[in-house]
Amino acid sequence: MINAFLLTLWSGIIILIGAILINGLGSKLGIETWYGYLNSIADKGFGETNKILSWPNLLFLYIIYPLCLGGLGLMGVRSYEFFIRHFM
């Protein structure tokens, strides 16, 4: 039970740190982040927001960002398993 908790906590921390870095990088590169995207949807609606955004922004939001977060989650699981196997 404690292992499941620690695994979830560790993976969550890895995903959180990665998400912050990915959002920061996206902002520096002028790519729309989920925060701005959701605010735009709240202001203009889903259809209008998607008409305004360029395809690189949509590609980042719907493909690249989820793949990065999924990869970070996998990295969290694998690094936790590595630590348990080699140091516990």
C-alpha positions as CSV (number, residue, x, y, z in Angstrom):
1,M,0.0,0.0,0.0
2,I,2.8,2.4,0.9
3,N,4.6,1.6,-2.3
4,A,1.6,2.5,-4.4
5,F,1.4,5.8,-2.5
6,L,5.1,6.6,-3.0
7,L,5.0,5.6,-6.7
8,T,2.0,7.9,-7.3
9,L,3.6,10.7,-5.3
10,W,6.9,10.4,-7.1
11,S,5.4,10.2,-10.6
12,G,3.1,13.2,-9.8
13,I,6.1,15.3,-8.7
14,I,7.9,14.4,-11.9
15,I,4.9,15.3,-14.0
16,L,4.3,18.5,-12.2
17,I,7.9,19.7,-12.5
18,G,7.9,18.7,-16.2
19,A,4.5,20.5,-16.9
20,I,5.8,23.7,-15.3
21,L,9.0,23.5,-17.5
22,I,7.0,22.7,-20.7
23,N,4.6,25.5,-20.1
24,G,7.5,27.9,-19.4
25,L,9.2,26.8,-22.6
26,G,6.0,27.1,-24.6
27,S,5.5,30.6,-23.3
28,K,9.0,31.6,-24.2
29,L,8.5,30.2,-27.7
30,G,5.2,32.0,-28.1
31,I,3.2,28.8,-28.2
32,E,-0.3,28.7,-26.6
33,T,-0.4,26.9,-23.2
34,W,-3.4,25.2,-21.7
35,Y,-4.0,28.1,-19.3
36,G,-4.2,30.7,-22.1
37,Y,-6.2,28.2,-24.3
38,L,-8.8,27.6,-21.7
39,N,-9.1,31.3,-20.9
40,S,-9.6,32.0,-24.6
41,I,-12.3,29.3,-24.8
42,A,-14.1,30.8,-21.8
43,D,-14.0,34.3,-23.5
44,K,-14.6,33.4,-27.2
45,G,-15.9,29.8,-27.2
46,F,-14.4,26.6,-28.4
47,G,-15.1,27.0,-32.1
48,E,-13.8,30.6,-32.4
49,T,-10.7,29.9,-30.3
50,N,-9.8,26.9,-32.6
51,K,-10.3,29.1,-35.7
52,I,-7.9,31.7,-34.3
53,L,-5.1,29.3,-33.2
54,S,-2.5,28.2,-35.7
55,W,-2.0,24.5,-36.3
56,P,1.4,24.5,-34.5
57,N,-0.4,25.6,-31.3
58,L,-3.1,23.0,-31.7
59,L,-0.4,20.4,-32.4
60,F,1.4,21.4,-29.3
61,L,-1.7,21.4,-27.1
62,Y,-3.3,18.1,-28.3
63,I,-0.3,16.0,-29.4
64,I,3.1,17.2,-28.1
65,Y,2.1,18.3,-24.6
66,P,0.2,15.0,-23.7
67,L,3.0,12.9,-25.1
68,C,5.5,14.8,-23.0
69,L,3.4,14.4,-19.8
70,G,2.9,10.7,-20.6
71,G,6.6,10.3,-21.1
72,L,7.3,12.1,-17.8
73,G,4.8,9.8,-16.0
74,L,6.6,6.7,-17.5
75,M,9.9,8.2,-16.5
76,G,8.6,8.6,-12.9
77,V,7.5,5.0,-12.8
78,R,10.7,3.7,-14.2
79,S,13.0,5.8,-12.0
80,Y,11.0,4.7,-8.9
81,E,11.3,1.0,-9.9
82,F,15.1,1.5,-10.5
83,F,15.5,3.1,-7.1
84,I,13.5,0.3,-5.3
85,R,15.4,-2.4,-7.2
86,H,18.9,-1.0,-6.6
87,F,18.7,0.8,-3.3
88,M,16.1,-0.8,-1.2
